[in-house]
Amino acid sequence: MALLDFPHKKRKGEFRREPISEIDKFNQSVGQIRVLLNKLSDGNFDVIEGKLLKDFDYNPSLLYELMKIIFMKATTEMSFMEIYVRLCVTLFRKFNDRDNVEMNFRKLLLTRCEKQFYRMLKVEQEDRRSRRASMEESGLARNVGNETGHKSEFNKQMLAIFDESEIKKRQKDQMFGNMHLIVELYKYDQIKSGILTTCIDDMFEEVNGQNIEILCQMVLKLSHHVVKTSRA
């Protein structure tokens, strides 16, 4: 029976594919970049690096998405920090358009680092002032409670202040991850010391176990870098 008797049937290879929109192409590329970065490790660094550089036709929007993904992963996956920084240094050399900031990976990343740090630093400083104000009020509340024989509500107030949501905790962890990323970029002479000084000064604003640990890690990395540089 002739194929023409069944117009709904077509020969193999004759099916027409709908053209992919630019938005779909963009989302597809972003998804592929995410997959590659999720596989990144010391063992396959050269392979993944090569694919990221050669397999994509970068424009300002796609390069910006690449920067955002790397920034997020570098500041939240501390064990892979040095690998991501190595990749960043390569991307600094590859995308180094001095006349077009949107195609300058170094400027994109450093701007992101600084904006994110100062934005989150402002939030941290406001929280710090709030805690200190609450502690001062609690002293007055205890005195009043002792004088009147009523139980102070201070403990409930402090629980409300320190019981941070998971989102807030992750934001704070990312701020500290951002600090470590800044240190790593400084070691590669990719960032000025001003923001680094601000990081260290902020650690001294509130002395606690977490801040001391982070400060020690930062100073240790910097001291190793200084020793290595002096010997070179």
Secondary structure as UniProt FT lines:
FT   HELIX           3..5
FT   TURN            7..8
FT   TURN            12..13
FT   HELIX           22..39
FT   TURN            43..44
FT   HELIX           45..54
FT   HELIX           60..76
FT   HELIX           78..80
FT   HELIX           81..94
FT   HELIX           101..103
FT   HELIX           105..148
FT   HELIX           154..162
FT   HELIX           166..187
FT   TURN            188..189
FT   HELIX           193..203
FT   TURN            204..205
FT   HELIX           209..231
//
